[in-house]
């Protein structure tokens, strides 16, 4: 499994972002939230009331590239984006500290 990379904005990124003043900005960029509605929770056999804000889960997803974009602007220079459509997903408890990624994904056997 690939190494997980933190997507949290650094203080420098918060100060230079075009999304607004740093004090009003969320810690993570817009578009990185996945919202599961009632139907989606039912498909996953999950109940939102089993969780509270701040709980951690492992999200495993299969995605399809829905759109790619590259553009050049006078102000921001080169801008790229990649839209990913989640087609399948699974929620799991995160692995214990020190566990291998393989154990988290495939179990101990």
C-alpha positions in Angstrom: 0.0 0.0 0.0 1.2 3.5 -0.8 2.3 5.9 2.0 -0.5 8.1 3.3 0.2 11.8 2.7 -1.3 14.5 5.0 -3.5 16.9 3.0 -3.7 19.4 5.8 -2.7 22.9 4.8 0.5 24.3 6.2 0.5 27.8 7.8 2.2 29.1 4.6 -0.4 27.5 2.4 -3.2 29.0 4.5 -1.7 32.5 4.1 -1.2 32.2 0.3 -4.4 30.4 -0.6 -6.8 32.2 -3.0 -9.8 30.7 -1.1 -10.0 33.5 1.5 -8.3 34.8 4.6 -6.3 32.2 6.5 -8.3 32.7 9.7 -11.5 31.6 7.9 -10.0 28.7 6.1 -10.6 25.1 7.1 -7.5 23.0 7.8 -8.1 20.9 4.6 -8.9 22.1 1.1 -12.4 22.3 -0.3 -13.5 19.1 -2.0 -11.7 16.6 0.2 -14.9 15.8 2.3 -16.9 12.7 1.4 -20.5 12.9 2.6 -22.4 9.7 2.9 -26.2 10.1 2.7 -28.8 7.7 4.2 -28.9 5.4 1.1 -25.1 5.2 1.0 -24.9 4.4 4.7 -27.5 1.6 4.2 -25.5 0.1 1.4 -22.4 0.1 3.7 -24.5 -1.3 6.6 -23.4 1.6 8.7 -25.3 3.8 11.2 -24.1 7.4 11.6 -25.1 7.4 15.2 -22.4 4.8 15.9 -19.8 7.6 15.4 -19.0 11.0 16.7 -17.0 13.9 15.2 -13.3 13.2 15.6 -13.6 9.4 15.3 -11.1 8.0 12.8 -11.9 5.4 10.2 -9.9 3.9 7.3 -11.5 4.7 4.0 -10.7 2.3 1.2 -12.0 3.3 -2.2 -11.9 2.4 -5.9 -12.2 5.5 -8.0 -12.6 6.3 -11.7 -11.0 9.4 -13.2 -14.0 11.5 -14.1 -12.2 14.6 -15.4 -8.7 16.0 -15.9 -7.9 19.7 -16.4 -4.8 21.8 -17.0 -5.0 25.6 -17.6 -2.7 28.5 -17.6 -3.7 31.8 -16.0 -2.0 35.2 -15.8 -2.3 35.4 -12.0 -1.9 31.9 -10.8 0.3 30.3 -13.5 -0.3 26.7 -14.3 -3.3 25.1 -12.6 -4.2 21.4 -12.7 -7.0 19.3 -11.3 -8.1 15.7 -11.3 -11.7 14.7 -10.4 -12.2 11.2 -9.0 -15.5 9.5 -8.9 -15.7 7.0 -6.0 -17.3 3.9 -7.4 -16.8 1.5 -4.5 -15.8 2.0 -0.9 -15.3 0.4 2.5 -15.0 1.8 6.0 -12.9 0.1 8.6 -11.4 0.9 12.0 -7.9 2.2 11.5 -5.0 -0.2 12.1 -3.4 -0.1 15.5 -0.2 2.0 15.7 2.7 -0.2 14.4 0.4 -2.5 12.4 1.3 -3.1 8.7 -0.8 -1.7 5.9 -1.2 -5.3 4.6 -2.7 -6.4 7.9 -5.2 -3.5 7.8 -6.3 -4.3 4.2 -6.1 -8.1 4.2 -6.2 -9.3 7.8 -3.7 -11.3 9.8 -4.0 -14.6 7.8 
